[in-house]
């Protein structure tokens, strides 16, 4: 059956087009029920059970469930529970979910693909018995509601038609739309709200906690706490007129009353301060802002401020806002400041946290404190509080009414006991959105069968480099060896240098399940005690890993160079190699330094090391930055898997040696791929930071008499090199650590999407750059390998490889995954730091990194750790008062004044008063201050002090 719709359309050029849309309808679309005697069954069987067991007190007969779009969209957590089965997802609903939420659509498709759930997609839009035309004057939403009711009616009649089995199977429509439910009941259909239905299920009390509270009544006071959000139509008009601006909302980790909004085409972030101006925005939301008058502009408070985890006081909002407001911010300190006027897009996700019990005995409403400090506390309803109080749990936000200080949400699931290492690892992986489930059967099916061998045909297609003395140099314990090196003398007196990279693209073919999975994961994630692989272990630690004394496929770059590291020629080739040794950095260094050794491998390493020093100096002379970041390495007990020792990572010459040749290979690959594919090369750029980013470094260096030139990378590099205090060798390292924090994020991009002038890599002072050297752990490198293979005729191209838009979409995901992997790695170090110091108290040397209004940020070089030393405000008689001078960045008590870079002795321990956010507790040991004692900060201490009305700069 064919139905068509004809209409006319006016083009931009004024032409009138007649559009005819044909819609084909069928009468042979199966209902999907095992009990159906009329429909033809699918080859794989009918998804819906012949005897559905949905035990509801509202519908005592066996029945299938048909949810409307809003129920699917809002109650995804309920639908995912194993109790909920035999659900019909109409095509109308599936299409609406796909258009409204990509993550929601993926979750729904996952449920439909799970045979144990007995979910079924019914194509009601192509069934001639269920298709409905949109009527004149009818909204699209009303038409879809009518289509859902029509499909429900057809199912009800179809399952009771003549010729069906004697077992009566009912159909239940779940909708929270009052009008839709009323009309369904008038048509004789069984229809309930999802809350009514879930609460009627026998022995399923846990499902009630999973219900979304999108329309939950707010039980707080009746007065409005927040301004109203503007409707989207008004926001769009305002953005078009220039009154409002759109941007991404980024909450502060240090002060819960402050945030920044990143607005496109604005050089500086827009600062937001106070509950009213934040106006219910949540980290990562896309918001609309209005700029405040310039005289009302402010700047971030220098106070470290954490929200109380114990008390919920609605009336304290105004007090807190007043506490952080400055009397008048000097012009030179002001930042562009605005307020949130509306939410364009909510980017809420599921959040890990812990439950705070209700103050009402046997109450069901509780507060959840998220693990991520940038997320506000969330109110949920649960009857499982007694069980959940000791658990890490996952919750979701449903809404944030104007009358509620906190967003409303619901319980999703529990993860495990608070403090359990596996549970805490799961939390950090979930919080950083790291895909860590086991690889699917479809992915594993793409792996080569063992035993895997290299055939004679493989040798013919590749360059045989097995006789060359190639070796790898990696950290201890490394099993995913991406790269290997060699250097040998040529007959003409020059040197041949080779960088050999695992040929992962040979095993991961475009469009396969393993290719899609690797692209989604984007990168391998390295935690302190485990590794989350981008590709299955058979590849990462075996067939692709360039282990010693085994033959492996590689993608090699070979250079002929002079002894002064001048490049004579460069060639790319697919190869077969056989690494002669797998060294650690320390082993390679000892081999280089041992004058008694002079074998071919040792000579190769010495040549490489000498050339690397020349290459590095050449980069530095061009303006490349040598920065620093505190890194530590844990020694893990092999039986308990607990950290037993921690120390700062030792950097050797061999670290730099490997780095230099990886950089050389990456630059060569970038040039080659851009030359052949100017519009679709996958490159990496590092934008220059705005000059204002360097303000803290400039101010800190000036306090020691040094001037930092930030006009260009070369000037910055020279300034950092010159900033040396002979009596304080760690000063320069600290200055480089501070400079590292001023940098922008390096990002992947497609060459055809931005101007060539923006390709520059600021940190490396490289005009062009990419990643080629780590395809086992980075998907970007696999793309580059594929492009290079096409360049040299070693492989064929495919459409998406040369589609710049598709490449940019991949790059966007890689940038996100890379950033999250970095954060997850840092969180893992933080977790193991807490475990290591949990039952230890030790005194260590530290340096003041930043001076805050109520604290000192202290760096402990031995452990590469940073902690907050909270200072007394003088309220307690036993603790003398500290005075903060903002202009000079100092804290003074009596005859002791703290400046940036000052050396201190700190007592380290773990503050366990807040199980949600365990943190290092720092106490000052030296310099000694009479009667000075700073206990771990409590929730009461974290409340902002009221400021005295003084114009003295020292009170700011």
Secondary structure, DSSP 8 states (H G I E B T S, - for coil): -EEEEEEEEE-TTS-EEEEEEEEE-BS-----BTT-SSS---TT--SB-SS----BSS--S-EEEEE-HHHHHH-HHHHHSTT---EEEEHHHHHHHHHH-HHHHHHHHHHHT-GGGTEEEE-GGGBTTT-----TT--HHHHHHHHHHHHHHHHHHHTTSTTS-SS--EEEEE---HHHHHHHHHTT-EEE-HHHHHHHBTT-HHHHHHS--TT----S-SS--S-----HHHHHHHHHHTSEEEEEEEE-SSBTTEEEEEETT-SS-EEEESHHHHTT--TT-EEEEEE--GGG-B---SS-B---SS---TTHHHHHHHHH--S---GGG-B-BEEEEEEEE----EEEEEEE--SSTT--EEEEEESSTTS--EEEE-S-HHHHTTEEEEEEEEE--TT-SSEEEEEEEEEEETT-HHHHHHHHHHHTT---S---HHHHTTS--SS----HHHHHHSEE-TTS--EEEE-TT-----EEEEEEE-TTS-EEEEEEEE-GGGTS-TTSHHHHHHHHH-B-EE-SS-EE-SS-HHIIIIISS--BTSEEEEEEEEEEE-TT--EEEEEEEEEEEEBSEEEEHHHHHHHHH-TT--SHHHHHHHHHHHHHHHHHHHHHHHT--------EEEEE-TTT--EEEEEE----HHHHHHHHHHHHHHHHHHHHHHHH-TTT-EEEEB----GGGGHHHHHHHHTTT-----SSHHHHHHHHHH--BTTBTTHHHHHHHHHHTT----EEEEGGGS-GGG--BTTTTBSS----S-TTTBHHHHHHHHHHHHHTTSS---GGGG-HHHHHHHHHHHHHHHHHHHHHHHHHHHHHHHHHHTT--EEEEEEEEEE-SSEEEEEETTTTEEEEEE---S-STTS---EEETTTTEEEETTEEE-TT-EEEEEEEEE-S-SSS-EEEEEEEES--TT-------TTTTS---------GGG-
